[in-house]
Amino acid sequence: MSQFDAHLLIVDDDERIRDLLKKFLMRAGFLVTAARDAAHARRVLGGLDFDLIVMDVMMPGEDGVSLTRFLRETRTTPIMLLTAQGETEHRIAGLEAGADDYLSKPFEPKELLLRINAILRRMPETSAKEAAPKVLHLGPIRYDLDRGEMWQGDELIRLTGTESQLMKIFSACPGEPVSRSKLVEDLGRDRGQAQERAVDVQITRLRRKIEPNPKQPQYLQTVRGAGYMLAPD
């Protein structure tokens, strides 16, 4: 498997590290989804399959070792743990729980990339028939993450370029609000209230294509004070 085919999940409670890793790995060619803690990761994993999970050990609430142990009950997805320097007992506990590798903080991003690719190279290739499609379900509508296509039954739903970009942004972090200013930035627009209002217009148009009742959105929700959030089934 190459990095251009792989979907990674980053789990880290430090927003700065989480965003840096996401941007770095996306530039390296991966599809990347981020979760802010173990509880958020559980929700994301309930609807998506991943090729590899990169997870911090020390997080508030459930820690990375406990989540690794839980995932190993039903999943074989490779897991790389990130541990603080000197946490030998956590590294041992993580490996015993089923982690495939660990990397001590602080680390060079290039080393993380090399280790990720080394793990992916060890993974057996799956045929197209065996590979589970990466699809989000929005009621009768399904969104194919790999192809960037939206379907209702056998009918392809036509998306504009901006709508396609928005779906890619939202599908990378289902269940997590994305602020209007972040949407403007990720869409490559200039900052400003006018652009944020333009995003609101695009959201309204996208809702008409995915919502049973666009005036009462169920799948592309407004989160007061936080922005918009994709909430797939």
GUGUTOR-708644 format. One line per 2 residues: number of its first residue (from 0); for each residue x, y, z of C-alpha. Coordinates in pm, 1 decimal, padded with zeros to 6 digits, always signed. Layout:
NUM) X Y Z ~ ...
//
This chain:
0) +00000.0 +00000.0 +00000.0 ~ +00129.9 +00348.7 -00086.1
2) +00076.4 +00664.8 +00113.1 ~ -00144.6 +00795.9 -00167.9
4) -00396.9 +00519.3 -00096.6 ~ -00387.4 +00534.2 +00284.2
6) -00633.1 +00697.3 +00524.5 ~ -00479.5 +00785.1 +00861.7
8) -00644.0 +00872.3 +01193.4 ~ -00454.0 +01113.2 +01422.4
10) -00559.8 +01106.8 +01789.2 ~ -00404.5 +01376.6 +02009.5
12) -00552.7 +01614.7 +02266.6 ~ -00298.4 +01887.3 +02182.7
14) -00467.2 +02092.4 +01910.0 ~ -00139.4 +02245.5 +01788.0
16) +00031.2 +01907.2 +01744.1 ~ -00283.7 +01756.3 +01596.0
18) -00312.5 +02028.6 +01331.7 ~ +00060.3 +02023.6 +01250.1
20) +00058.6 +01646.3 +01201.5 ~ -00255.8 +01660.6 +00990.4
22) -00115.0 +01927.7 +00758.6 ~ +00224.6 +01756.5 +00730.0
24) +00077.7 +01415.2 +00649.5 ~ -00176.0 +01557.6 +00404.5
26) +00108.7 +01731.7 +00220.1 ~ +00281.8 +01391.4 +00209.6
28) -00015.5 +01251.2 +00019.5 ~ -00227.9 +01086.7 +00289.4
30) -00597.1 +01128.2 +00354.3 ~ -00603.9 +01232.4 +00720.8
32) -00878.0 +01251.2 +00983.2 ~ -00811.9 +01391.0 +01332.6
34) -00971.4 +01317.2 +01670.9 ~ -00920.4 +01525.9 +01984.4
36) -00938.8 +01241.8 +02239.0 ~ -01021.7 +00873.7 +02278.7
38) -01397.3 +00932.2 +02302.6 ~ -01392.7 +01132.1 +01979.1
40) -01179.4 +00862.1 +01815.1 ~ -01430.7 +00593.0 +01913.7
42) -01710.7 +00790.1 +01743.7 ~ -01506.7 +00839.9 +01426.6
44) -01401.8 +00473.2 +01418.1 ~ -01766.7 +00375.9 +01447.5
46) -01828.0 +00505.4 +01096.6 ~ -01493.9 +00483.0 +00914.9
48) -01216.4 +00232.7 +00854.1 ~ -00853.6 +00346.2 +00857.2
50) -00525.7 +00207.7 +00728.9 ~ -00324.5 +00328.2 +01030.5
52) -00384.2 +00510.4 +01359.9 ~ -00129.6 +00751.3 +01510.5
54) -00221.6 +00808.3 +01874.1 ~ -00084.5 +00996.4 +02172.5
56) -00057.9 +00792.9 +02492.4 ~ -00121.6 +01063.2 +02751.8
58) -00468.8 +01209.3 +02696.9 ~ -00736.4 +01329.2 +02939.4
60) -00997.2 +01063.7 +03008.4 ~ -00914.2 +00734.9 +02837.6
62) -00544.3 +00709.1 +02749.1 ~ -00391.6 +00573.4 +02429.9
64) -00289.5 +00239.8 +02579.9 ~ -00643.2 +00168.4 +02698.6
66) -00789.2 +00261.1 +02360.8 ~ -00531.2 +00041.2 +02185.0
68) -00630.5 -00252.7 +02405.0 ~ -00998.9 -00190.7 +02324.6
70) -00937.5 -00166.4 +01948.3 ~ -00735.8 -00488.3 +01942.6
72) -01045.4 -00678.9 +02054.3 ~ -01202.0 -00630.0 +01710.8
74) -00951.1 -00459.3 +01478.4 ~ -00614.5 -00532.5 +01321.7
76) -00555.8 -00172.0 +01208.5 ~ -00188.5 -00077.6 +01266.3
78) -00140.0 +00157.6 +01561.5 ~ +00156.8 +00385.2 +01628.2
80) +00176.7 +00540.8 +01974.9 ~ +00336.3 +00876.0 +02050.9
82) +00496.7 +00887.9 +02396.3 ~ +00683.0 +01152.4 +02594.9
84) +01055.1 +01104.3 +02637.0 ~ +01134.0 +00868.4 +02924.5
86) +00790.7 +00701.5 +02946.3 ~ +00941.8 +00353.1 +02914.8
88) +00657.8 +00187.2 +03103.8 ~ +00402.8 +00341.2 +02865.5
90) +00590.6 +00219.4 +02560.8 ~ +00605.9 -00134.3 +02699.9
92) +00239.4 -00123.7 +02801.9 ~ +00145.7 +00005.0 +02457.4
94) +00329.8 -00272.4 +02277.8 ~ +00178.9 -00530.8 +02510.8
96) -00165.9 -00386.3 +02438.6 ~ -00110.5 -00443.3 +02066.4
98) +00054.3 -00129.5 +01926.3 ~ +00274.1 -00187.6 +01619.9
100) +00528.3 +00085.6 +01690.1 ~ +00595.6 +00387.3 +01907.3
102) +00775.9 +00717.1 +01865.6 ~ +00906.6 +00934.8 +02147.6
104) +00826.0 +01305.7 +02162.7 ~ +00972.9 +01532.4 +02047.5
106) +01034.7 +01375.3 +01709.9 ~ +01123.7 +01478.7 +01357.6
108) +00818.1 +01469.5 +01128.6 ~ +01029.0 +01296.9 +00863.5
110) +01096.1 +01007.2 +01103.0 ~ +00723.1 +00972.2 +01165.4
112) +00665.4 +00961.5 +00789.7 ~ +00934.3 +00694.9 +00741.5
114) +00788.9 +00478.9 +01020.7 ~ +00434.0 +00512.1 +00884.9
116) +00544.8 +00407.9 +00537.3 ~ +00743.7 +00116.7 +00682.9
118) +00430.3 -00011.4 +00860.2 ~ +00213.7 +00031.8 +00549.5
120) +00466.2 -00160.3 +00337.3 ~ +00431.7 -00454.1 +00576.3
122) +00054.3 -00460.8 +00535.7 ~ -00078.4 -00726.2 +00295.5
124) -00221.3 -00592.0 -00028.2 ~ -00597.0 -00633.1 -00061.7
126) -00780.1 -00670.3 -00388.2 ~ -01035.5 -00413.4 -00495.4
128) -01313.4 -00656.1 -00404.8 ~ -01173.3 -00716.9 -00056.7
130) -01097.8 -00354.4 +00022.7 ~ -01377.0 -00194.0 +00221.0
132) -01498.5 +00124.2 +00050.2 ~ -01445.5 +00442.0 +00247.0
134) -01800.3 +00574.1 +00239.0 ~ -01999.1 +00809.7 +00458.9
136) -02375.2 +00756.7 +00474.3 ~ -02609.9 +01053.5 +00497.7
138) -02948.8 +00885.9 +00502.7 ~ -03015.6 +00764.9 +00144.5
140) -02706.2 +00948.9 +00021.3 ~ -02355.4 +00805.8 +00029.3
142) -02030.0 +00995.9 -00013.5 ~ -01725.3 +00809.4 -00147.6
144) -01419.8 +00964.7 +00020.4 ~ -01167.5 +00818.8 -00222.2
146) -01345.6 +00933.1 -00536.5 ~ -01499.5 +01248.5 -00393.5
148) -01834.3 +01138.6 -00538.1 ~ -02183.6 +01165.1 -00392.4
150) -02454.4 +00918.0 -00487.7 ~ -02822.6 +00862.9 -00419.8
152) -02901.3 +00511.1 -00528.4 ~ -02758.8 +00477.3 -00880.4
154) -02777.5 +00851.4 -00944.9 ~ -02462.1 +01064.0 -00920.3
156) -02525.1 +01393.3 -00742.0 ~ -02343.5 +01671.2 -00923.9
158) -02129.2 +01885.7 -00695.2 ~ -01966.7 +02216.0 -00783.2
160) -01593.3 +02258.4 -00725.8 ~ -01653.2 +02444.2 -00400.3
162) -01910.2 +02188.5 -00281.8 ~ -01660.3 +01910.1 -00351.8
164) -01394.5 +02093.8 -00151.0 ~ -01635.5 +02143.2 +00138.1
166) -01726.4 +01773.1 +00143.1 ~ -01357.7 +01676.5 +00150.4
168) -01297.3 +01914.8 +00442.1 ~ -01597.6 +01793.8 +00641.4
170) -01548.6 +01422.4 +00565.8 ~ -01193.6 +01439.7 +00703.9
172) -01335.7 +01523.3 +01048.3 ~ -01691.4 +01383.7 +01080.9
174) -01857.4 +01477.8 +01406.8 ~ -01616.7 +01766.3 +01462.8
176) -01720.1 +02131.8 +01409.7 ~ -01524.0 +02335.5 +01156.8
178) -01527.9 +02713.0 +01201.7 ~ -01625.6 +02945.5 +00920.8
180) -01281.2 +03107.7 +00928.8 ~ -01116.4 +02762.6 +00898.7
182) -01338.7 +02680.8 +00602.2 ~ -01238.9 +03007.0 +00435.5
184) -00871.5 +02922.5 +00494.1 ~ -00899.2 +02563.1 +00369.4
186) -01087.4 +02679.9 +00060.5 ~ -00794.2 +02906.8 -00018.1
188) -00994.4 +03227.2 +00010.9 ~ -00888.4 +03562.3 +00152.9
190) -00990.6 +03614.6 +00513.3 ~ -01281.9 +03842.8 +00591.2
192) -01650.3 +03856.7 +00677.9 ~ -01749.3 +03873.8 +00311.8
194) -01581.0 +03538.3 +00246.4 ~ -01739.9 +03386.2 +00557.9
196) -02081.4 +03495.9 +00429.5 ~ -01993.2 +03340.9 +00093.0
198) -01920.4 +03013.7 +00274.3 ~ -02264.0 +03035.0 +00440.2
200) -02419.7 +03057.1 +00093.5 ~ -02224.4 +02751.5 -00025.1
202) -02332.8 +02556.9 +00285.3 ~ -02696.9 +02642.6 +00208.6
204) -02657.1 +02514.2 -00147.8 ~ -02484.4 +02195.0 -00032.3
206) -02762.2 +02129.7 +00219.1 ~ -03016.9 +02137.1 -00063.2
208) -02838.9 +01837.3 -00212.6 ~ -02795.1 +01624.5 +00102.0
210) -03071.6 +01718.9 +00345.6 ~ -03428.5 +01583.2 +00346.5
212) -03527.9 +01924.8 +00486.7 ~ -03256.5 +02188.3 +00426.8
214) -03428.2 +02427.3 +00671.2 ~ -03381.9 +02170.9 +00949.3
216) -03039.1 +02022.3 +00863.8 ~ -02971.4 +01677.9 +01001.6
218) -02639.1 +01589.2 +00837.9 ~ -02467.1 +01924.8 +00783.6
220) -02539.9 +02088.0 +01115.7 ~ -02476.6 +02436.7 +01249.1
222) -02295.1 +02423.5 +01583.3 ~ -02361.0 +02746.8 +01767.3
224) -02041.1 +02939.5 +01827.9 ~ -01825.4 +02670.4 +01661.2
226) -01919.0 +02654.9 +01291.5 ~ -02053.2 +02366.7 +01084.1
228) -02029.6 +01991.6 +01140.8 ~ -02089.7 +01688.8 +00920.7
230) -02288.9 +01426.8 +01117.0 ~ -02309.9 +01105.5 +00908.7
232) -02514.9 +00802.8 +01013.9
//
